[in-house]
């Protein structure tokens, strides 16, 4: 992974750490072992103890092939997904690209970023990687896994603290759109007030001349 320099506004392109593949393989094994074998093995043993070898064989033939196929597909998908991940910290925006069958590309200007959060689960901490959730106005809430929804996610990186510092440094150097819009609104309001005062002055001057 490329080194991220905090405060740099030049283009920095990098991908996910190799540990992300190990993390996803661990998740796949947990799903198989915890989601299927944890109940299938005791059931198979119970059927064999009861002398129902035929039922035990049917259960194995019905359950094991789909599990093995799903595991094979996951193990084939993981390295391809890892290689598809690309992050760019540009001069004006963050670009996140990834996807195997469905490609996604998120472009987030620095002046729209409101917050950058770091997330690490138990397995992520074990592999030394983390996730950056880049949030903007209008993207809020919590997904099914408990994470706050974000407009762009930088996943599977080892130097997540340094990357966050680099992003926040660029965010601080960018002028927020809301601030620019607010300043423009203030200028418009001041112009309207000034125009009104000029109109009042003209009316007062014309009345004074009339009385004189």
N, C-alpha and C positions, 0 to 999 in steps of 0.2 A: 504494500500500500504506500502511496506517495505520502511524503511528510507534509503536514499542514502547518503553515506558519501563521500564527495569530496576527491579525492586523493587516495581512497582505491583501491587496485588492486586485492582484493579478489572477488569471485563470489557473485554477488548481483542479486537476482531474484525477480521480482515484476510484477504486472499486472496493468491494467488501473483502474483509479478511478471510483467509482460508479456513479459519476456525468456524465460520458460518456454516460450511458444509458439514463439519463434525457436529455442530449444534442441531442441524436439521436431521441428520442421520439418527442422533440420539432421540429426537422427538418421534421419528418414524418407529423406532424400536419400542419406545414407551407406548405408543398407540397400539402396536401389535400385541406386545406382552400384556399391557394393562387392560386394553379394550377387548381383547378376544381370548388370549390364552389363559387369562386369570379365571375365567369362568368355564372355558372349554375343557381344560385339563381336569379339574375336579369332576365335571360332568362325565367325561370319558371314564375316569376311574370308577365313579359310581355305577355306570352302566356295566362295566366289566365285572365289578364285584357282584352285581345282581345277575350276572350270567347272560347279559344281553349284548353279546359280542356283535351280532348283526347290526343292532341299533348304533353301537359305538362306531362301527365301521362306516355306516351311512352318514353319521354326524361328521366324522373326520373327512370323508369325501366331499361333503356338502360345504364345509367351512374352510378347510385348509387351502384348497386351490384359490378361492377369491382373496384370501389373506396374502398368500404368496405373490399373487399377481399384483395386488395393490402395493405391496412392499417393493416389488421389482420396479413398478412404475415410479414410485417415490424416489428410489435410489437412482433411477435414470434421470429424473427431473432435477434433482438437487444440484448436481454440478453444472447443468445447463442454465439453471436459474442463477446460480452464483456468477457464472461468466457473463450473464446478461446485465448485471448490475453496474451502473456507471453513474458517478457523482461528479458534478462540476461546480466549483465555487467560483463564479465569474466576477467580473468587476461590478456588475449591477444586479445580478440575480443568481439564484441557486437552481440548478437543473438536475433532476433525478430521473433516471431512465432504467427500467427493468422489465422483465417479462419473457416467458418462453413461448407460450401459445398466444397470449394476449399481452401485447406491449403497452406499457404505460409510460407517460412522460409528464413530469410535473415541473413547472417553471414558476418560481416564487421570487419576485423582486425583493430586494432587501428592505425597501421602504414600505413593504406591506407586512413584514414580520413583526409580530407582537410578542412572541415568546419562543424559547427553545428549551425543551425539557429532555433530560436523560433518563432512559429506562433500562433496567437490568433485572432479569429474572434470575433464579438460582442457577440454572444451567448456563445462562449467559455469563454470569460472574465466574463460573467454573472455567469457561473457555476464554475469559478475559475480554469479551466483546460487549458492546452496548448498542443502543438505539437512540437516535436523536429525532425527536418529534418537533417539526417546525410548524408553528401555529401562526395563523393570521386571523384578522378580524373576519367573522362570518363562518369560521370553521371551529366549532366547539361541540362538546358532548363527550360521551364515553362509549367505546365499542364493547362487544361481547366479552373481550378478554380483559376489560378493565382499564385499557389505555385510553387516554384522551385522543379524540380524532384530530388529525393534523392534515394540513394541505400537502406536506411532503415529509417523508420518512427517510432518514439515512440509517440503514440497518447494517448490522454485522461489521462494525468498525472497532478497532482496538484503541485508537487514540481519540476516543469520543470527547474527552475533556478538552484537548487541544483543538479539535474540530469545532466544538461549541464556541470556544473563545474566538476562533477565526470568524465564525459566522456572526457572533454578537459584535465583534469589532467592526465588521462591514456594515451591520445594521446601524450601529451608532454613528457611522460615517455617512449614512444615507439620510436624506431628509424625508420624513414620513409624508405620505400622500395626504393624510388627514391634516397635518400641520400646514402644508401648502394650500390645501383647500380652505382651511380656516383663515389663513393670512389673506387669501384672495377675497374671501367674504368680508373680512374687516376692511380691506381697501375699498371694496364696492360700497360698503355701508358709509365709510368716511366720505367718499365722493358724493353720495346722495345727500348726506348731511350738509356738506359744503355747498352743494347746489341749492339746497333749501335756504341756507343762510344768505346766499347771494340774492335769491329771489326776495326774501324778506327785506334785505337792505335796499333793493331797488324800490320796493313798495314804500318804505319809510322815506326814502329820498324824494320820491315823486309827491308824497303827501306834504312834505316840508316845503317843497317848491310851490305847491298849490296854495298853502297858507301864506307864504311870503308874497 
